[in-house]
Amino acid sequence: MKNLYVIGYPGSGKTMVALGLALKFQQEGKKVSYFKPVGVPLRANGQDDEDAVLMKEILRMENPIGDIVPCRAGQSYLSGGKKQESADAIVRSYQRVAQGADVVIVDGAVKPYIYNSWGLDDVSLARRIGAKVLITIKIENDFSVDQTLFLNEYLLAKNVPLVGNLFNNIPWPMVSKTKGIFAPILEDRGFRTLGVIPRRPEIAAPTVEEFYKELGGEVLAGHDRMNLLVEDIMVGAMTLEGAIRYLRRSTDKAVVLGGDRADLALAALETSTSVLILTGGLYPDVKVLARAEEKGVPVILVHYDTYTTVEKLSKVTRHITPGDKAGIRITLENIEEYCNWQAILEELEK
């Protein structure tokens, strides 16, 4: 049995890479299992880890979610948890999930260093279970390459075998620079690049529904349009005179503004807007809701201030659901077309 540990930072698409590789390995006749040692805390509604739910169904795993995701990392985990209990739970759950599998794909924590205080970070766990590591990279700027080099060198220093690096969810304008500059820098330092996967909005852009899950609040209009994709977030804090020109800069966007700014809300609805998010708990003018219904644009009312709202929205990432057949198909296509999956499989079989 072989272990592939996929690690990376938020937005790098670890789970989508894990899903695509799992589907491809299955096509190659491998029995694949999925494990996520450290998941996110349960929400107030008790909703299970979405990634684990997806992979459990797609891979037809019989293991309970509690085995697939044995630990949850809250921001104050040092105050309430116990190191040895968490370590034991991870090892026992891993052993059950791995039983009978040819390949176990291990999905890293939100950030690779989480649980480092207990020696249960991604790198330490990869070493503990004998996994080889694949790093997924999201490019935001040149510093992203520095961060990746640092992580590669850290793995090398810790004697954890590295399969390679996979650039994922790369905006099309950055693809040429990634291939021509970023990837060669890694190669020159002795670290392999296994592909550059361009961004595809169908599986990269969050939906209005995912924004609503993060924010809560009240849906005032567009209840049947919560599946719209959100490509950008804009804050409506300008004067009306410059609003249209500003709002036309972006398409399929979320516009965050105070509920008392009916003028800006109406202006936003005349541009390519996926959702209006009204802050401060202020109900809008009825004209705004009427126009939103006409345009088919959801309106969400929240009680947070604008800054807090935008901060929360910045953390939202796209999650593919088991019923999203198109998203699942695209995820596999990305691996087949842009990723050297053969090299990954060969490395695992050494």
PEFENFEN-V436116 format. One record per residue. N is the residue number from 1. SS is DSSP state (h for helix, s for strand, l for the rest). OMEGA is omega as a letter, one per 40 degrees, with the letter a starting at -180 (none if undefined). Layout:
BEGIN
n:ss:omega
N:SS:OMEGA
N:SS:OMEGA
END
This chain:
BEGIN
n:ss:omega
1:l:a
2:s:a
3:s:i
4:s:a
5:s:a
6:s:a
7:s:i
8:s:a
9:l:a
10:l:i
11:l:a
12:l:i
13:l:a
14:h:a
15:h:i
16:h:i
17:h:i
18:h:i
19:h:a
20:h:i
21:h:i
22:h:i
23:h:a
24:h:i
25:h:i
26:h:i
27:h:i
28:l:i
29:l:a
30:l:i
31:l:a
32:s:i
33:s:a
34:s:a
35:s:i
36:l:a
37:l:a
38:s:i
39:s:i
40:s:i
41:l:i
42:l:i
43:l:a
44:l:i
45:l:i
46:l:a
47:l:i
48:l:i
49:l:a
50:h:i
51:h:a
52:h:i
53:h:i
54:h:a
55:h:i
56:h:a
57:h:a
58:h:a
59:l:i
60:l:i
61:l:i
62:l:a
63:l:i
64:l:i
65:h:a
66:h:i
67:h:a
68:h:i
69:l:a
70:l:a
71:s:i
72:s:a
73:s:i
74:l:a
75:l:i
76:l:a
77:h:a
78:h:a
79:h:a
80:h:a
81:l:i
82:l:a
83:h:a
84:h:i
85:h:i
86:h:i
87:h:i
88:h:a
89:h:i
90:h:a
91:h:a
92:h:a
93:h:i
94:h:a
95:h:i
96:h:a
97:h:a
98:h:a
99:l:i
100:l:a
101:l:i
102:l:a
103:s:i
104:s:i
105:s:a
106:s:a
107:s:a
108:l:i
109:l:a
110:l:i
111:l:a
112:l:a
113:l:a
114:l:a
115:l:i
116:h:i
117:h:i
118:h:a
119:l:a
120:l:i
121:l:a
122:h:a
123:h:i
124:h:i
125:h:i
126:h:i
127:h:a
128:h:a
129:h:i
130:l:a
131:l:i
132:s:a
133:s:i
134:s:a
135:s:i
136:s:a
137:s:i
138:l:a
139:l:i
140:l:i
141:l:a
142:l:i
143:h:i
144:h:i
145:h:i
146:h:i
147:h:a
148:h:i
149:h:i
150:h:a
151:h:i
152:h:a
153:h:i
154:h:i
155:h:i
156:h:a
157:h:a
158:l:i
159:l:i
160:l:a
161:l:a
162:s:i
163:s:i
164:s:a
165:s:i
166:s:i
167:s:a
168:s:i
169:s:a
170:s:i
171:l:a
172:h:i
173:h:a
174:h:a
175:h:a
176:h:i
177:h:i
178:h:i
179:h:a
180:h:a
181:h:a
182:h:a
183:h:i
184:h:i
185:h:i
186:h:a
187:h:a
188:h:i
189:l:i
190:l:a
191:l:a
192:l:i
193:s:a
194:s:i
195:s:i
196:s:a
197:s:a
198:s:i
199:l:i
200:l:a
201:h:a
202:h:a
203:h:a
204:h:a
205:l:i
206:s:i
207:s:i
208:h:i
209:h:i
210:h:i
211:h:a
212:h:i
213:h:a
214:h:a
215:h:a
216:l:i
217:l:a
218:s:i
219:s:a
220:s:a
221:s:i
222:l:a
223:h:a
224:h:a
225:h:a
226:l:i
227:l:i
228:l:i
229:s:i
230:s:a
231:l:a
232:s:i
233:s:i
234:s:i
235:s:i
236:l:a
237:l:a
238:l:i
239:l:a
240:h:a
241:h:a
242:h:a
243:h:a
244:h:i
245:h:i
246:h:a
247:h:i
248:l:a
249:l:a
250:l:i
251:l:i
252:l:a
253:s:i
254:s:i
255:s:a
256:s:a
257:s:i
258:s:a
259:l:a
260:l:a
261:l:a
262:h:a
263:h:i
264:h:i
265:h:i
266:h:i
267:h:i
268:h:a
269:h:i
270:l:i
271:l:a
272:l:a
273:s:i
274:s:a
275:s:i
276:s:i
277:s:a
278:s:a
279:s:i
280:l:i
281:l:a
282:l:i
283:l:a
284:l:i
285:l:a
286:h:i
287:h:i
288:h:a
289:h:i
290:h:a
291:h:i
292:h:i
293:h:i
294:h:a
295:h:a
296:l:a
297:l:i
298:s:i
299:s:a
300:s:i
301:s:i
302:l:a
303:l:i
304:l:i
305:l:a
306:h:a
307:h:a
308:h:i
309:h:a
310:h:i
311:h:i
312:h:a
313:h:a
314:l:a
315:l:a
316:l:i
317:l:a
318:l:i
319:l:i
320:l:i
321:l:a
322:l:a
323:l:a
324:l:a
325:h:i
326:h:i
327:h:i
328:h:i
329:h:a
330:h:i
331:h:i
332:h:i
333:h:i
334:h:i
335:h:a
336:h:a
337:h:a
338:h:a
339:s:i
340:l:a
341:h:i
342:h:i
343:h:i
344:h:a
345:h:i
346:h:a
347:h:i
348:h:a
349:l:i
350:l:none
END
